[in-house]
Amino acid sequence: MTRSHHLVAATLCAVFLSGTACAQTDTRAASEPYTPSVGQAGKDVVWVPTSQALVDRMLEMAELAPTDRLVDLGSGDGRTVITAAKRGASARGIEFNPDLVALSRRAAQAEGVGDKALFEHGDIFKSDFSNATVITLFLLPDLNLRLRPILLDMRPGTRVVSNSFDMGDWRPDETAHVTEGCSSYCNAYKWIVPARVHGRWSLDGKPLVLNQKYQNLDGSLREGATPQPISDARLDGAQIRFSVGQQHYTGRVEGNVMQGTVNGKQAWRATRTPG
């Protein structure tokens, strides 16, 4: 099996196409047997395979478990989806090229995971993948930026892992570089979708203001008349941590409620307030 994730920045396309514009894999005339070629043009990107070594590393970064639902955006010939299914997860690929969809389905059957590795012909920007717990992708930076608001609106804790290209100023939570078994496009980036906590809260009756930029936070907690700045503040999905002086708060966000412990002992609870 080879995964044919499409994409490489337009400036890198020359490696394969001598300057041909990148495009998401498009429909081409079917022939039997269909064999994709590296660098073939499509809708928004070109077709470039991801090494098995990097696929494995990406799924390790995602901490993929049998209980996960993985969706691969631009699944190419299906390598990531098939690998995830072989690890026990429910896996689904969305691919614009119907020939690659058919190729992926045959490969999944051959690997004995036809019931767990599902492929659909579709446009990633018109498809619903909101129930996924893991998203994988190998897309150009501008496509990543178009997807970013959709990803940030997913359930907190959803893991997003990208081959080679980042999400602009949404900095990754983890990066990796594969040196063995990979000769090009060997970097991976992981993000964990953060809960939304920006705004005003009442923490055990004390006003708490949180400013949020993705997983990073700042703000203040007012005790009496004096606001105290928070520090060491960060979200890890729905998990939150911040400090106020010598008080170290850890907890979990559930919609309009946060709760946890201070210094690992005393319980605290905060509720979102209007304004």
Number of C-alpha atoms within 10 A of each C-alpha: 16 17 23 27 30 32 33 27 18 17 11 15 21 15 12 16 15 10 12 18 19 27 23 26 29 19 14 15 6 11 8 6 7 13 12 17 12 14 25 20 25 20 16 19 28 31 29 26 23 24 23 17 14 24 22 15 19 26 20 11 19 24 11 19 16 14 10 19 21 31 28 29 26 28 31 34 32 33 26 33 32 33 22 28 26 18 15 18 20 23 28 26 29 24 28 23 23 19 24 28 23 17 19 30 23 15 20 26 14 11 15 14 22 17 12 19 30 21 28 19 18 17 16 17 12 7 12 10 21 14 12 20 21 23 25 26 23 30 28 24 18 15 17 18 17 12 15 14 10 12 21 19 14 18 18 22 18 25 25 26 26 23 24 22 22 22 19 12 9 15 15 18 14 13 16 16 14 19 12 10 11 15 10 14 19 20 18 24 23 22 28 25 24 27 25 20 25 16 15 19 24 18 19 13 12 14 18 24 23 16 14 19 14 20 23 16 20 17 19 19 20 17 12 9 6 9 15 16 16 22 16 13 20 20 26 18 20 22 19 23 20 21 20 16 10 8 13 17 23 22 20 19 22 15 13 12 15 22 20 20 17 18 13 12 9 9 14 15 17 20 18 19 13 6 6
